[in-house]
Amino acid sequence: MKVRNVQLRFIRQWKKRLEFPLEAQLEGTDVKVPYYFIGDEAFALADTLIKPFSGIHPKGSFQRIFNYRLSRARRVVENVFGIASATFRVLRQPMLLEPNKAELVIMAVAHLHNSVVVYTHQMAHSTKKLKVN
């Protein structure tokens, strides 16, 4: 039970620190949807955390479809982390840093990763234009 309380406190602290948005309108609709963290069965349920339904559910049921889509979203996050850790070796092992310094490292890695992705995308499009002309 103690671990779950720590998880809940961690999620609440990050929600406040990240200035977690309340909700956003889905593009092309009038529907407003809140933002959430995604997790697995190990996390305690919180108001800003989505986790899969436990148990086995029949094909086509809401719970099974929801679990499948949540699994796909988690896979995307895990793939991004895999790509980032292949580039930035600091992510391959536990960080022996104070939490505020570890946070700075993670934010730097995120910004550098996003810059590399944008630069690579721009270079790919500019080389296509050069070959056409």
N, C-alpha and C positions, 0 to 999 in steps of 0.2 A: 504494500500500500504506500510505503514511503516513496518508492520510485515514481509511482503515478502522481503523487503530489508534487514532486520535483518537476515532472514533465508539464503539469498544468501551470505551475508558476513560471517555467521557462517560456511556454507559449504565450501566456499573458504578458510577460515582460517584453517579449519580442514584438507582440502586437502593438504595445504602446511605443516602443522605441522605433519601430519601422513606420510609424504613423500609418498603420494599416488602414486602407480605404474602406469605407463602410459598404459601398455597393457601386456598381457601374451598369450602364445600360448596354444590353447586348446589341451589337451592330445590326442595323436593319430591322429592329423590333422595338416595342415599347416596354419590354421586360427588363426589370432591374434585378441584377444578381449580385449577392455579396461575395467577397473574396474569402478564400479558405486556405489553410495549410492542408497538404495531403499526407497521410501516414498509413501505417499498416496496423495489424491487430495488436501489436505491442504497445501502442500509444493509448493513453487514457482519453476517453471522449471529452472534448472541450467544445465550446461554442464556435471556435474558429478552426476546428480540425475536422476533416472528413476522413473516415476510416471505413473499411469494407464491412458489410454485414457478415456476421459469423455463421458458420454452418454451411450445409449443402442445400442449394435451392434448385427447384425444377427449371428446366430449359424454358426460356422465354419469360420468366418471372422478372418483375421489376428489380428484385434484389440481385439476381444473377447478372442482369444487364448492367446494373449500376456497378457491381464488383468488377466486371470486365472493363468497363470504361475507366474506372478509377485505377485499375491495374495498368492500363495503357498510359494514363497520365503519369503514374509513378515511373514507368519504364522510360518515358521521355526525360524525366529529371535524372534518373540514374545514368542514362546515356550521355547527357550533358556533363555530368560529373566525371564519367569515364573519359570523355574527350579532354576535359580540363585537367584531370590528373595525369593524362598522358603527356600533356604539354608542361604543366607546372608540377614539378616533382615534390613540392612541399605538401601536396595533398595525398601523397602515397603512404604517409605514415602519421601516427599521432603527433599533434603539435604540442611541444613542451613549452608553451608560452602562457603568459597571463591572458585571461579572457579578452581584455581590451586589445591586446596586441594580436591575438589570434583573429579577432574580428577585423582588424585592419588588413591582415594578410588575406583573409577571405574576400573582403571588398576589393582589394587590389587585384586579386586573381579574377574576380567577376568582371571588373572593368577592362582588364587586359584581354580576357577571353572575348568579351563583346567587341572590343576594338579589332581584334584579329579577325573575327567572323565578318564584321562589316567591311574591313579592308580587303579581305579575300573575295568577298562578294563583288565589291566595286572593281577589283582587278580583273575578275572573270568577265564582267560585262564590258570593261574597256578593251580587253584583248579581242573580244568578239567583234567590236566595232572596228578595230584596226584591221582585222582580217577581211572584213566586208569591203572596205574602201580600197 
